[in-house]
Every structure is written in C-alpha cells, then in structure tokens.
Amino acid sequence: MTTFYIIRHGETDYNRNGRYQGQMDIPLNEDGRRQSEMIADRMATVALDAIYSSDLSRAQVTARIIARGREVALEPRLREIHVGRVMGMSNAEIRQQFPEFWTATEQDPDHTPFPGGESAVDLQRRTMEAMAAIAARYPDGRVAVVTHGGVIKVIAASVMEMPLAIRPKIVLDNCSLTVVEWSDRGRRVRSLNDTGHLAQAPCDVRADF
C-alpha cells in the first residue's frame, strides 16, 4: 500500500484576495512561507520515500521547504486546473465577463471547461494518471505530494467515488495535510484538510484555484 501525504501549497496573495491563479506562476507570500515551515516541521517526523510536487513555483517552493535538502521530483500533471481566460479574476468578475460560462458550470460543473482552459474531468484524468504512476513506483512507500486545492479536491472525490460536483463542499486550507491510502485492493481517504500544525499561522478559507 502506498500512503500519500498530500499537501496544499502555502498561501499566495491571489489566495488571500480571492483571485483565480490556475496555472499562473504566483509565488508564496510571507504567510505562505511561514505555513510551509510549519508543515515541514510536522512532516519531519514521517519517514518519506519520495517527495513529488507540481512544477508551479508556489507548490515547488513549499515542497523544497518540506524536503530540507532532499530531492523533489517535479510532476507537471499535478498542476492546478488551467482556468484559461479567467486567470487573475474574482468570482464577481467572472460572472460579469463570462455569464454563459457561469451558467454552464451551474448546469454541468464536471464537464464545462473554463474559457480557454480545462474542465474538472480533464483535471481528474491527468491527476489520477499521475497518482497511479507514483503509486506504481512506490507500492509500499510513503510519498509526499505537494500540489493545489483543486487537484486535492479531485483526488479526494475520486478516491471516495463521489461526483466531482462535490468539490465546492470540500474545504482545503493552504498547507493543509490530506492522507490517502492507495493499493490494488482499493483506495481510501484517511484524513482530509488536517491543519493541526498551523495553530499559530493564518489558515482562513482561501481561493482554491
């Protein structure tokens, strides 16, 4: 069985201000770095066999803080969903500038792509392919995966065999820890959005994408 320690990256200014980042390479802010140090202290107690990360800098820097000099393997399939032309926008701006898209997402949230971007199903396909490949490489290992809010929600929904439309009901704080067990016999979520290590750091609900 592979045990995945899945970590959302530390906070960015776009998270704080409720703007969609998608695959924009937005850096961690000061609080994000502080959060990353706190999850690093927690993960120091886990004997990890490997550390994987999205190649976007907010995840990659979080991963390297956790790694403390160990190798970090970059996996582009663990990037956040591509939000296309709504990058940098707030929900209110998206509703105003892309009303047809907003209406379509209410009717079919799984298959409606962002304008010029991906759908939730697209994200699910590449994310689960990446996770399966890592699990095959470390069938009895403990692996840290540093990635994004949208990615983790898709993983959680997929492992629990729930519709992707459940994603808005899942809260994922920056630098939270989610543990997933993965084997040929099945998969399960052991914990979700664990923020016990962030007791002294800001961990309000932030924008997911």
GROMACS elastic network, one bead per residue, 0.5 to 0.9 nm:
[ bonds ]
;  ai    aj funct       b0    kb
    1   135     6  0.82272   500
    1   138     6  0.84660   500
    1   139     6  0.55521   500
    1   141     6  0.70503   500
    1   142     6  0.88527   500
    1   181     6  0.66559   500
    1   182     6  0.56219   500
    1   184     6  0.77980   500
    1   185     6  0.87587   500
    2   134     6  0.88599   500
    2   135     6  0.58238   500
    2   136     6  0.85074   500
    2   138     6  0.63734   500
    2   139     6  0.51614   500
    2   142     6  0.59887   500
    2   143     6  0.73676   500
    2   180     6  0.82771   500
    2   181     6  0.58618   500
    2   182     6  0.50974   500
    2   183     6  0.62551   500
    3   135     6  0.85157   500
    3   139     6  0.88152   500
    3   140     6  0.77270   500
    3   141     6  0.63231   500
    3   143     6  0.62548   500
    3   144     6  0.84916   500
    3   179     6  0.70245   500
    3   180     6  0.59230   500
    3   182     6  0.63354   500
    3   183     6  0.88530   500
    4   135     6  0.85311   500
    4   141     6  0.83989   500
    4   142     6  0.60370   500
    4   144     6  0.57827   500
    4   145     6  0.67752   500
    4   178     6  0.80310   500
    4   179     6  0.56070   500
    4   180     6  0.51037   500
    4   181     6  0.62444   500
    4   182     6  0.76085   500
    5    43     6  0.87915   500
    5   142     6  0.74305   500
    5   143     6  0.60656   500
    5   145     6  0.60340   500
    5   146     6  0.82915   500
    5   177     6  0.66039   500
    5   178     6  0.59915   500
    5   180     6  0.67719   500
    6   143     6  0.82938   500
    6   144     6  0.58163   500
    6   146     6  0.58777   500
    6   147     6  0.72868   500
    6   152     6  0.73740   500
    6   176     6  0.82556   500
    6   177     6  0.57651   500
    6   178     6  0.50070   500
    6   179     6  0.59927   500
    6   180     6  0.75302   500
    7    10     6  0.89647   500
    7    39     6  0.84764   500
    7    59     6  0.88790   500
    7    62     6  0.89419   500
    7    63     6  0.87163   500
    7   144     6  0.73610   500
    7   145     6  0.60917   500
    7   147     6  0.61994   500
    7   148     6  0.78107   500
    7   149     6  0.88873   500
    7   152     6  0.81661   500
    7   174     6  0.82002   500
    7   175     6  0.57656   500
    7   176     6  0.56992   500
    7   178     6  0.63590   500
    7   179     6  0.87088   500
    7   193     6  0.87270   500
    8    59     6  0.74713   500
    8    62     6  0.86561   500
    8   145     6  0.85634   500
    8   146     6  0.58695   500
    8   147     6  0.52246   500
    8   148     6  0.50591   500
    8   149     6  0.59291   500
    8   151     6  0.88950   500
    8   152     6  0.74479   500
    8   172     6  0.75769   500
    8   173     6  0.72511   500
    8   174     6  0.54408   500
    8   176     6  0.57064   500
    8   177     6  0.70270   500
    8   178     6  0.84989   500
    8   193     6  0.89023   500
    9    12     6  0.87549   500
    9    28     6  0.82517   500
    9    32     6  0.76796   500
    9    35     6  0.87938   500
    9    36     6  0.74839   500
    9    58     6  0.60594   500
    9    60     6  0.81634   500
    9    61     6  0.83117   500
    9    62     6  0.57108   500
    9    63     6  0.78831   500
    9   146     6  0.63049   500
    9   147     6  0.59870   500
    9   148     6  0.61339   500
    9   149     6  0.80940   500
    9   173     6  0.89942   500
    9   174     6  0.57373   500
    9   175     6  0.51999   500
    9   176     6  0.80902   500
   10    28     6  0.62017   500
   10    29     6  0.79777   500
   10    31     6  0.75226   500
   10    33     6  0.63147   500
   10    34     6  0.80554   500
   10    35     6  0.58814   500
   10    36     6  0.57367   500
   10    58     6  0.68696   500
   10    59     6  0.74030   500
   10    61     6  0.87761   500
   10    62     6  0.62965   500
   10   173     6  0.87302   500
   10   175     6  0.50117   500
   10   176     6  0.86370   500
   11    14     6  0.81723   500
   11    15     6  0.60835   500
   11    16     6  0.71107   500
   11    27     6  0.86668   500
   11    28     6  0.57349   500
   11    29     6  0.62035   500
   11    30     6  0.81548   500
   11    31     6  0.63179   500
   11    33     6  0.76311   500
   11    35     6  0.76471   500
   11    36     6  0.88351   500
   11    58     6  0.81028   500
   11   173     6  0.87093   500
   11   174     6  0.55232   500
   11   175     6  0.76230   500
   11   203     6  0.86453   500
   11   206     6  0.81302   500
   12    15     6  0.51612   500
   12    16     6  0.64195   500
   12    17     6  0.87547   500
   12    26     6  0.68278   500
   12    27     6  0.61464   500
   12    30     6  0.82847   500
   12    31     6  0.79956   500
   12    32     6  0.61926   500
   12    58     6  0.74902   500
   12   174     6  0.89331   500
   13    17     6  0.61083   500
   13    18     6  0.84953   500
   13    19     6  0.85679   500
   13    26     6  0.80696   500
   13    27     6  0.81375   500
   13    28     6  0.74024   500
   13    29     6  0.61190   500
   13    32     6  0.89791   500
   14    17     6  0.50937   500
   14    18     6  0.59178   500
   14    20     6  0.69194   500
   14    21     6  0.66155   500
   14    26     6  0.75722   500
   14    88     6  0.76488   500
   14   206     6  0.87917   500
   14   207     6  0.75589   500
   15    18     6  0.52505   500
   15    19     6  0.62807   500
   15    20     6  0.77728   500
   15    21     6  0.79855   500
   15   174     6  0.86313   500
   15   205     6  0.88489   500
   15   206     6  0.51584   500
   15   208     6  0.71134   500
   15   209     6  0.78733   500
   16    19     6  0.79277   500
   16   204     6  0.87505   500
   16   205     6  0.87850   500
   16   206     6  0.58998   500
   16   207     6  0.71182   500
   17    90     6  0.82840   500
   17   206     6  0.79520   500
   17   207     6  0.76945   500
   18    89     6  0.82825   500
   18    90     6  0.59736   500
   18    91     6  0.78827   500
   18   206     6  0.64900   500
   18   208     6  0.83423   500
   18   209     6  0.88873   500
   19    87     6  0.77053   500
   19    88     6  0.53568   500
   19    89     6  0.51696   500
   19    91     6  0.75564   500
   19   207     6  0.65074   500
   19   208     6  0.88636   500
   19   209     6  0.77165   500
   20    24     6  0.88372   500
   20    83     6  0.74805   500
   20    86     6  0.69872   500
   20    87     6  0.53344   500
   20    88     6  0.51005   500
   20    89     6  0.56010   500
   20    90     6  0.63798   500
   20    91     6  0.82054   500
   20   207     6  0.70088   500
   20   208     6  0.76247   500
   20   209     6  0.50646   500
   21    24     6  0.53205   500
   21    25     6  0.77450   500
   21    26     6  0.71140   500
   21    80     6  0.83370   500
   21    82     6  0.86528   500
   21    83     6  0.76277   500
   21    86     6  0.86610   500
   21    87     6  0.55312   500
   21    88     6  0.58112   500
   21    89     6  0.82415   500
   21   207     6  0.87911   500
   21   208     6  0.85776   500
   21   209     6  0.54590   500
   22    25     6  0.84565   500
   22    79     6  0.82306   500
   22    80     6  0.54543   500
   22    81     6  0.54904   500
   22    82     6  0.50417   500
   22    83     6  0.51187   500
   22    84     6  0.77228   500
   22    86     6  0.86957   500
   22    87     6  0.62932   500
   22    88     6  0.84286   500
   22   208     6  0.89919   500
   22   209     6  0.52738   500
   23    26     6  0.84498   500
   23    56     6  0.71908   500
   23    79     6  0.67682   500
   23    80     6  0.58633   500
   23    81     6  0.67996   500
   23    82     6  0.55446   500
   23    83     6  0.73113   500
   23    84     6  0.85611   500
   23    87     6  0.81320   500
   23   209     6  0.86353   500
   24    56     6  0.78935   500
   24    82     6  0.86792   500
   24    87     6  0.72447   500
   24    88     6  0.83402   500
   25    56     6  0.56820   500
   25    57     6  0.59393   500
   25    58     6  0.71167   500
   26    56     6  0.79998   500
   26    57     6  0.69238   500
   26    58     6  0.63242   500
   27    32     6  0.89222   500
   27    56     6  0.87296   500
   27    57     6  0.60234   500
   27    58     6  0.50167   500
   27    59     6  0.88021   500
   27    61     6  0.83462   500
   28    31     6  0.77502   500
   28    32     6  0.51595   500
   28    33     6  0.62571   500
   28    57     6  0.79271   500
   28    58     6  0.53081   500
   28    59     6  0.85272   500
   28    61     6  0.77835   500
   28    62     6  0.81560   500
   29    32     6  0.50665   500
   29    33     6  0.64248   500
   29    34     6  0.87949   500
   30    33     6  0.52656   500
   30    34     6  0.63673   500
   30    35     6  0.87147   500
   31    35     6  0.60884   500
   31    36     6  0.85115   500
   31   201     6  0.74187   500
   31   202     6  0.72001   500
   32    35     6  0.50724   500
   32    36     6  0.61392   500
   32    37     6  0.87475   500
   32    58     6  0.86390   500
   32    62     6  0.81697   500
   32   174     6  0.76138   500
   32   175     6  0.79292   500
   32   202     6  0.89790   500
   33    37     6  0.63435   500
   33    38     6  0.87701   500
   33    61     6  0.83843   500
   33    62     6  0.72066   500
   33    65     6  0.82867   500
   34    37     6  0.52136   500
   34    38     6  0.64864   500
   34    39     6  0.89656   500
   34   201     6  0.73468   500
   35    38     6  0.50922   500
   35    39     6  0.64007   500
   35    40     6  0.85428   500
   35    62     6  0.87398   500
   35   174     6  0.76877   500
   35   175     6  0.61237   500
   35   197     6  0.86445   500
   35   198     6  0.66336   500
   35   201     6  0.63441   500
   35   202     6  0.79646   500
   35   203     6  0.85544   500
   36    39     6  0.52620   500
   36    40     6  0.60272   500
   36    41     6  0.86716   500
   36    61     6  0.85290   500
   36    62     6  0.54439   500
   36    63     6  0.80836   500
   36    65     6  0.64251   500
   36    66     6  0.69072   500
   36   174     6  0.89287   500
   36   175     6  0.63519   500
   37    41     6  0.62780   500
   37    42     6  0.88004   500
   37    62     6  0.82164   500
   37    65     6  0.64383   500
   37    66     6  0.70053   500
   38    41     6  0.51767   500
   38    42     6  0.65287   500
   38    43     6  0.87848   500
   38    66     6  0.88500   500
   38   175     6  0.84682   500
   38   197     6  0.61081   500
   38   198     6  0.64341   500
   38   201     6  0.84015   500
   39    42     6  0.50050   500
   39    43     6  0.60686   500
   39    44     6  0.85096   500
   39    62     6  0.89703   500
   39    65     6  0.89365   500
   39    66     6  0.69562   500
   39   175     6  0.65326   500
   39   176     6  0.78467   500
   39   177     6  0.80986   500
   39   195     6  0.87752   500
   39   197     6  0.62601   500
   39   198     6  0.75243   500
   40    43     6  0.50900   500
   40    44     6  0.60451   500
   40    62     6  0.85690   500
   40    63     6  0.85489   500
   40    65     6  0.64457   500
   40    67     6  0.74519   500
   40    68     6  0.80575   500
   41    44     6  0.52581   500
   41    45     6  0.75632   500
   41    66     6  0.76739   500
   41   197     6  0.82747   500
   42    45     6  0.60869   500
   42    46     6  0.78617   500
   42    66     6  0.89844   500
   42   197     6  0.65788   500
   43    46     6  0.52872   500
   43    47     6  0.83354   500
   43    48     6  0.84730   500
   43    66     6  0.70111   500
   43    67     6  0.88845   500
   43   144     6  0.87052   500
   44    47     6  0.76289   500
   44    48     6  0.87727   500
   44    66     6  0.77331   500
   44    67     6  0.85742   500
   46   142     6  0.81942   500
   47   142     6  0.71079   500
   48    51     6  0.72795   500
   48   141     6  0.74900   500
   48   142     6  0.50201   500
   48   143     6  0.56651   500
   48   144     6  0.69318   500
   49   138     6  0.78287   500
   49   141     6  0.58769   500
   49   142     6  0.54012   500
   49   143     6  0.57645   500
   49   144     6  0.82910   500
   50    70     6  0.87955   500
   50    71     6  0.78464   500
   50    72     6  0.74966   500
   50    73     6  0.78809   500
   50   138     6  0.84209   500
   50   141     6  0.80911   500
   50   142     6  0.70453   500
   50   143     6  0.50039   500
   50   144     6  0.64363   500
   50   145     6  0.86451   500
   51    63     6  0.73750   500
   51    64     6  0.89412   500
   51    66     6  0.87599   500
   51    67     6  0.71694   500
   51    70     6  0.82213   500
   51    71     6  0.71216   500
   51    72     6  0.52110   500
   51    73     6  0.62448   500
   51    74     6  0.87618   500
   51   142     6  0.89572   500
   51   143     6  0.57709   500
   51   145     6  0.60278   500
   51   146     6  0.78045   500
   52    60     6  0.87894   500
   52    63     6  0.75800   500
   52    71     6  0.88558   500
   52    72     6  0.56346   500
   52    74     6  0.58182   500
   52    75     6  0.67226   500
   52    78     6  0.89322   500
   52   134     6  0.86880   500
   52   143     6  0.74009   500
   52   144     6  0.60692   500
   52   146     6  0.62742   500
   52   147     6  0.85856   500
   53    56     6  0.82872   500
   53    59     6  0.62541   500
   53    60     6  0.57625   500
   53    62     6  0.87190   500
   53    63     6  0.62965   500
   53    64     6  0.89398   500
   53    72     6  0.68149   500
   53    73     6  0.62368   500
   53    74     6  0.50008   500
   53    75     6  0.58783   500
   53    76     6  0.81306   500
   53    78     6  0.69422   500
   53    79     6  0.85352   500
   53   144     6  0.81757   500
   53   145     6  0.55588   500
   53   147     6  0.59331   500
   54    57     6  0.80245   500
   54    58     6  0.86632   500
   54    59     6  0.57972   500
   54    60     6  0.62218   500
   54    63     6  0.88805   500
   54    73     6  0.86423   500
   54    74     6  0.57271   500
   54    75     6  0.52098   500
   54    76     6  0.54931   500
   54    77     6  0.71224   500
   54    79     6  0.50328   500
   54    80     6  0.80435   500
   54   145     6  0.81498   500
   54   146     6  0.64864   500
   54   147     6  0.53700   500
   54   148     6  0.79800   500
   55    58     6  0.85034   500
   55    59     6  0.69056   500
   55    60     6  0.57546   500
   55    73     6  0.88102   500
   55    74     6  0.52805   500
   55    75     6  0.60887   500
   55    76     6  0.54661   500
   55    77     6  0.86796   500
   55    78     6  0.76638   500
   55    79     6  0.67545   500
   55   147     6  0.87890   500
   56    59     6  0.57097   500
   56    60     6  0.59690   500
   56    61     6  0.85689   500
   56    74     6  0.89794   500
   56    76     6  0.79971   500
   56    79     6  0.66227   500
   56    80     6  0.84130   500
   56   147     6  0.86525   500
   57    61     6  0.56843   500
   57    62     6  0.81706   500
   58    61     6  0.55824   500
   58    62     6  0.63364   500
   58    63     6  0.87366   500
   58   147     6  0.86907   500
   58   148     6  0.89464   500
   59    62     6  0.51136   500
   59    63     6  0.60919   500
   59    64     6  0.86474   500
   59    79     6  0.86959   500
   59   146     6  0.58133   500
   59   147     6  0.55541   500
   59   148     6  0.72135   500
   60    63     6  0.50227   500
   60    64     6  0.61727   500
   60    65     6  0.86669   500
   60    72     6  0.81025   500
   60    74     6  0.76722   500
   60   146     6  0.74193   500
   60   147     6  0.83084   500
   61    64     6  0.50662   500
   61    65     6  0.62132   500
   61    66     6  0.86106   500
   62    65     6  0.52494   500
   62    66     6  0.63556   500
   62    67     6  0.86665   500
   62   146     6  0.72735   500
   62   175     6  0.83166   500
   63    66     6  0.50298   500
   63    67     6  0.59883   500
   63    68     6  0.87104   500
   63    72     6  0.69633   500
   63   144     6  0.85536   500
   63   145     6  0.80805   500
   63   146     6  0.58746   500
   63   147     6  0.87712   500
   64    68     6  0.61970   500
   64    69     6  0.70794   500
   64    70     6  0.77307   500
   64    71     6  0.81026   500
   64    72     6  0.66628   500
   65    68     6  0.54712   500
   65    69     6  0.80644   500
   66    69     6  0.85948   500
   66    70     6  0.87608   500
   67    71     6  0.69803   500
   67    72     6  0.69820   500
   68    71     6  0.88155   500
   69    72     6  0.87270   500
   74    78     6  0.85744   500
   75    78     6  0.57325   500
   75    79     6  0.77710   500
   75   130     6  0.76021   500
   76    79     6  0.55433   500
   76   130     6  0.88724   500
   77    80     6  0.85317   500
   77   123     6  0.85679   500
   77   126     6  0.56474   500
   77   127     6  0.58091   500
   77   128     6  0.89068   500
   77   129     6  0.80853   500
   77   130     6  0.60801   500
   78    81     6  0.88883   500
   78   123     6  0.88801   500
   78   126     6  0.76871   500
   78   127     6  0.57641   500
   78   130     6  0.70173   500
   78   131     6  0.85729   500
   78   145     6  0.86878   500
   78   146     6  0.83615   500
   78   147     6  0.60978   500
   78   148     6  0.77630   500
   78   151     6  0.69412   500
   79    82     6  0.81743   500
   79   123     6  0.88407   500
   79   127     6  0.82899   500
   79   147     6  0.67441   500
   79   148     6  0.69790   500
   79   151     6  0.74519   500
   80    83     6  0.86379   500
   80   123     6  0.79692   500
   80   147     6  0.73881   500
   80   148     6  0.55236   500
   80   149     6  0.74945   500
   80   150     6  0.61776   500
   80   151     6  0.59845   500
   80   209     6  0.67545   500
   81   117     6  0.78700   500
   81   118     6  0.63219   500
   81   119     6  0.76999   500
   81   120     6  0.75716   500
   81   122     6  0.83443   500
   81   123     6  0.58674   500
   81   148     6  0.86784   500
   81   150     6  0.66369   500
   81   151     6  0.71973   500
   81   209     6  0.71815   500
   82    87     6  0.85229   500
   82   113     6  0.89499   500
   82   114     6  0.74852   500
   82   116     6  0.82959   500
   82   118     6  0.52844   500
   82   119     6  0.82042   500
   82   123     6  0.83153   500
   82   209     6  0.89005   500
   83    86     6  0.58707   500
   83    87     6  0.58934   500
   83   113     6  0.80276   500
   83   114     6  0.51683   500
   83   115     6  0.70361   500
   83   116     6  0.72432   500
   83   118     6  0.64009   500
   83   119     6  0.85332   500
   83   209     6  0.80689   500
   84    87     6  0.60947   500
   84   113     6  0.88263   500
   84   114     6  0.59329   500
   84   115     6  0.54818   500
   84   118     6  0.74670   500
   85    88     6  0.86044   500
   85    89     6  0.87972   500
   85   114     6  0.75219   500
   85   115     6  0.56440   500
   85   116     6  0.59208   500
   85   117     6  0.73685   500
   86    89     6  0.54587   500
   86    90     6  0.82595   500
   86    93     6  0.85320   500
   86    94     6  0.65175   500
   86    97     6  0.89121   500
   86    98     6  0.85080   500
   86   114     6  0.74445   500
   86   115     6  0.70834   500
   86   116     6  0.86734   500
   86   117     6  0.88797   500
   87    90     6  0.87591   500
   89    92     6  0.80145   500
   89    93     6  0.58276   500
   89    94     6  0.63495   500
   90    93     6  0.52081   500
   90    94     6  0.62806   500
   90    95     6  0.87216   500
   91    94     6  0.50969   500
   91    95     6  0.61995   500
   91    96     6  0.86739   500
   92    95     6  0.51938   500
   92    96     6  0.63270   500
   92    97     6  0.87183   500
   93    96     6  0.51160   500
   93    97     6  0.60141   500
   93    98     6  0.81149   500
   94    97     6  0.52300   500
   94    98     6  0.53734   500
   94    99     6  0.72048   500
   94   101     6  0.84919   500
   94   102     6  0.73490   500
   95    98     6  0.55545   500
   95    99     6  0.50403   500
   95   100     6  0.84604   500
   95   101     6  0.81368   500
   95   102     6  0.59225   500
   95   103     6  0.86388   500
   96    99     6  0.58992   500
   97   100     6  0.89248   500
   98   101     6  0.54085   500
   98   102     6  0.63472   500
   98   103     6  0.88456   500
   98   115     6  0.82044   500
   99   102     6  0.50162   500
   99   103     6  0.61846   500
   99   104     6  0.85641   500
  100   103     6  0.51827   500
  100   104     6  0.61343   500
  100   105     6  0.86948   500
  101   104     6  0.50063   500
  101   105     6  0.62012   500
  101   106     6  0.87746   500
  101   112     6  0.77188   500
  101   113     6  0.82835   500
  101   114     6  0.72935   500
  101   115     6  0.72279   500
  102   105     6  0.52612   500
  102   106     6  0.65854   500
  103   106     6  0.52607   500
  103   107     6  0.65944   500
  103   108     6  0.88394   500
  104   107     6  0.51117   500
  104   108     6  0.59890   500
  104   109     6  0.72956   500
  104   112     6  0.64899   500
  105   108     6  0.51041   500
  105   110     6  0.76774   500
  105   111     6  0.81342   500
  105   112     6  0.57443   500
  105   113     6  0.82781   500
  105   114     6  0.88407   500
  106   109     6  0.58445   500
  107   112     6  0.87198   500
  108   111     6  0.59424   500
  108   112     6  0.60181   500
  108   165     6  0.84037   500
  109   112     6  0.57224   500
  109   113     6  0.85209   500
  109   119     6  0.80536   500
  109   120     6  0.73393   500
  109   164     6  0.78766   500
  109   165     6  0.60360   500
  110   113     6  0.82475   500
  110   119     6  0.64140   500
  110   121     6  0.57543   500
  110   122     6  0.89018   500
  110   163     6  0.82564   500
  110   164     6  0.60190   500
  110   165     6  0.61912   500
  111   118     6  0.88360   500
  111   119     6  0.53881   500
  111   120     6  0.62482   500
  111   121     6  0.58878   500
  111   122     6  0.80436   500
  112   115     6  0.89314   500
  112   118     6  0.80077   500
  112   119     6  0.53309   500
  112   120     6  0.74959   500
  112   121     6  0.86283   500
  113   116     6  0.74778   500
  113   117     6  0.58314   500
  113   120     6  0.72530   500
  113   121     6  0.87443   500
  113   122     6  0.83327   500
  114   118     6  0.55934   500
  114   119     6  0.62474   500
  115   118     6  0.79884   500
  118   121     6  0.80416   500
  118   122     6  0.58241   500
  118   123     6  0.68096   500
  119   122     6  0.51055   500
  119   123     6  0.64106   500
  119   124     6  0.86682   500
  120   123     6  0.50232   500
  120   124     6  0.60869   500
  120   125     6  0.86565   500
  120   150     6  0.86803   500
  120   154     6  0.77153   500
  120   164     6  0.71418   500
  120   165     6  0.87918   500
  121   125     6  0.61629   500
  121   126     6  0.88689   500
  121   154     6  0.88479   500
  121   164     6  0.78998   500
  122   125     6  0.52728   500
  122   126     6  0.66222   500
  122   127     6  0.85954   500
  123   126     6  0.56005   500
  123   127     6  0.59505   500
  123   128     6  0.84375   500
  123   150     6  0.84693   500
  123   151     6  0.71932   500
  123   154     6  0.75782   500
  124   127     6  0.51844   500
  124   128     6  0.59011   500
  124   129     6  0.83261   500
  124   151     6  0.76714   500
  124   154     6  0.58705   500
  124   155     6  0.73571   500
  124   158     6  0.78036   500
  124   164     6  0.85834   500
  125   128     6  0.55960   500
  125   129     6  0.62052   500
  125   130     6  0.87677   500
  126   129     6  0.50941   500
  126   130     6  0.62425   500
  126   131     6  0.87511   500
  127   130     6  0.51832   500
  127   131     6  0.62959   500
  127   132     6  0.86661   500
  127   151     6  0.68336   500
  127   154     6  0.79152   500
  127   155     6  0.73905   500
  128   132     6  0.59904   500
  128   133     6  0.84629   500
  128   154     6  0.85489   500
  128   155     6  0.69697   500
  128   158     6  0.81918   500
  129   132     6  0.52154   500
  129   133     6  0.62078   500
  129   134     6  0.87431   500
  130   133     6  0.51670   500
  130   134     6  0.63069   500
  130   135     6  0.86448   500
  131   134     6  0.51666   500
  131   135     6  0.60950   500
  131   136     6  0.85862   500
  131   155     6  0.86818   500
  132   135     6  0.50410   500
  132   136     6  0.61278   500
  132   137     6  0.86580   500
  132   182     6  0.86495   500
  133   136     6  0.51469   500
  133   137     6  0.63764   500
  133   138     6  0.88594   500
  134   137     6  0.50545   500
  134   138     6  0.63028   500
  134   139     6  0.83446   500
  134   143     6  0.83883   500
  135   138     6  0.51121   500
  135   139     6  0.53834   500
  135   140     6  0.82815   500
  135   141     6  0.80260   500
  135   143     6  0.85442   500
  135   182     6  0.71105   500
  135   183     6  0.77878   500
  136   139     6  0.53621   500
  137   140     6  0.89714   500
  137   141     6  0.86390   500
  138   142     6  0.76016   500
  138   143     6  0.77815   500
  139   142     6  0.89190   500
  139   182     6  0.84125   500
  139   183     6  0.72847   500
  140   183     6  0.86736   500
  146   175     6  0.88688   500
  147   150     6  0.87514   500
  147   151     6  0.67726   500
  147   152     6  0.72302   500
  148   151     6  0.52825   500
  148   152     6  0.62379   500
  148   153     6  0.87147   500
  148   174     6  0.86747   500
  148   208     6  0.75072   500
  148   209     6  0.74546   500
  149   152     6  0.52689   500
  149   153     6  0.62436   500
  149   154     6  0.87221   500
  149   171     6  0.87949   500
  149   172     6  0.61760   500
  149   173     6  0.78940   500
  149   174     6  0.79178   500
  149   207     6  0.84197   500
  149   209     6  0.64671   500
  150   153     6  0.52437   500
  150   154     6  0.63553   500
  150   155     6  0.87749   500
  150   167     6  0.80093   500
  150   172     6  0.89125   500
  150   208     6  0.59492   500
  150   209     6  0.60232   500
  151   154     6  0.52098   500
  151   155     6  0.62947   500
  151   156     6  0.87328   500
  152   156     6  0.61004   500
  152   157     6  0.85327   500
  152   172     6  0.81234   500
  152   178     6  0.80644   500
  153   156     6  0.51281   500
  153   157     6  0.60892   500
  153   158     6  0.84466   500
  153   164     6  0.82328   500
  153   166     6  0.85598   500
  153   167     6  0.56839   500
  153   168     6  0.85632   500
  153   170     6  0.67323   500
  153   171     6  0.85144   500
  153   172     6  0.78508   500
  154   157     6  0.51862   500
  154   158     6  0.59592   500
  154   159     6  0.84940   500
  154   164     6  0.65123   500
  154   167     6  0.70535   500
  155   158     6  0.51351   500
  155   159     6  0.60256   500
  155   160     6  0.85022   500
  155   180     6  0.88421   500
  156   159     6  0.52899   500
  156   160     6  0.61507   500
  156   161     6  0.84346   500
  156   162     6  0.84555   500
  156   167     6  0.87513   500
  156   170     6  0.88916   500
  156   178     6  0.86325   500
  156   180     6  0.80675   500
  156   188     6  0.85105   500
  156   189     6  0.67746   500
  156   192     6  0.81305   500
  157   160     6  0.52380   500
  157   161     6  0.59614   500
  157   162     6  0.50079   500
  157   163     6  0.65225   500
  157   164     6  0.59723   500
  157   165     6  0.87320   500
  157   166     6  0.70643   500
  157   167     6  0.71549   500
  158   162     6  0.61392   500
  158   163     6  0.76220   500
  158   164     6  0.74144   500
  159   162     6  0.77671   500
  159   180     6  0.81440   500
  159   182     6  0.86772   500
  159   186     6  0.86065   500
  159   187     6  0.57858   500
  159   188     6  0.58655   500
  159   189     6  0.68973   500
  160   187     6  0.77667   500
  160   188     6  0.64599   500
  160   189     6  0.70764   500
  161   164     6  0.89320   500
  162   165     6  0.82456   500
  162   166     6  0.70623   500
  163   166     6  0.58368   500
  163   167     6  0.82621   500
  164   167     6  0.58069   500
  165   168     6  0.71579   500
  165   169     6  0.86046   500
  166   169     6  0.56187   500
  166   170     6  0.70931   500
  167   170     6  0.53893   500
  167   171     6  0.84584   500
  168   171     6  0.75662   500
  170   192     6  0.88952   500
  170   193     6  0.87025   500
  171   192     6  0.87399   500
  171   193     6  0.69398   500
  171   205     6  0.71702   500
  171   208     6  0.88886   500
  172   175     6  0.85769   500
  172   176     6  0.65936   500
  172   177     6  0.87769   500
  172   178     6  0.89738   500
  172   192     6  0.79966   500
  172   193     6  0.53420   500
  172   194     6  0.87135   500
  172   205     6  0.72054   500
  172   206     6  0.81831   500
  172   208     6  0.75626   500
  173   176     6  0.53280   500
  173   177     6  0.87731   500
  173   193     6  0.65636   500
  173   194     6  0.85763   500
  173   195     6  0.74923   500
  173   203     6  0.59334   500
  173   204     6  0.67931   500
  173   205     6  0.57201   500
  173   206     6  0.66797   500
  173   208     6  0.84727   500
  174   177     6  0.89889   500
  174   193     6  0.89930   500
  174   195     6  0.87265   500
  174   202     6  0.89916   500
  174   203     6  0.65081   500
  174   204     6  0.83346   500
  174   205     6  0.80605   500
  174   206     6  0.74152   500
  174   208     6  0.88612   500
  175   193     6  0.87093   500
  175   194     6  0.89377   500
  175   195     6  0.74763   500
  175   198     6  0.80724   500
  175   203     6  0.83585   500
  176   192     6  0.81392   500
  176   193     6  0.50355   500
  176   194     6  0.53619   500
  176   195     6  0.50167   500
  176   196     6  0.84344   500
  176   197     6  0.84166   500
  176   198     6  0.81354   500
  176   203     6  0.86653   500
  177   191     6  0.77680   500
  177   192     6  0.66617   500
  177   193     6  0.53689   500
  177   195     6  0.65925   500
  177   196     6  0.89858   500
  178   189     6  0.76859   500
  178   190     6  0.76186   500
  178   191     6  0.53203   500
  178   193     6  0.54194   500
  178   194     6  0.63137   500
  179   188     6  0.87637   500
  179   189     6  0.61025   500
  179   190     6  0.53593   500
  179   191     6  0.50959   500
  179   192     6  0.65874   500
  179   193     6  0.88213   500
  179   194     6  0.88065   500
  180   187     6  0.72058   500
  180   188     6  0.57830   500
  180   190     6  0.56240   500
  180   191     6  0.72070   500
  180   192     6  0.86003   500
  181   186     6  0.82725   500
  181   187     6  0.55317   500
  181   188     6  0.53644   500
  181   189     6  0.63788   500
  181   190     6  0.68760   500
  182   185     6  0.81217   500
  182   186     6  0.62914   500
  182   188     6  0.67425   500
  182   189     6  0.88842   500
  183   186     6  0.53331   500
  183   187     6  0.60597   500
  184   187     6  0.79773   500
  189   192     6  0.70674   500
  191   194     6  0.67583   500
  194   197     6  0.80188   500
  195   198     6  0.53632   500
  195   199     6  0.73751   500
  195   203     6  0.78995   500
  196   199     6  0.59551   500
  197   200     6  0.80632   500
  197   201     6  0.86385   500
  198   201     6  0.50514   500
  198   202     6  0.73398   500
  198   203     6  0.70451   500
  199   202     6  0.80495   500
  199   203     6  0.84556   500
  203   206     6  0.80269   500
  205   208     6  0.85825   500
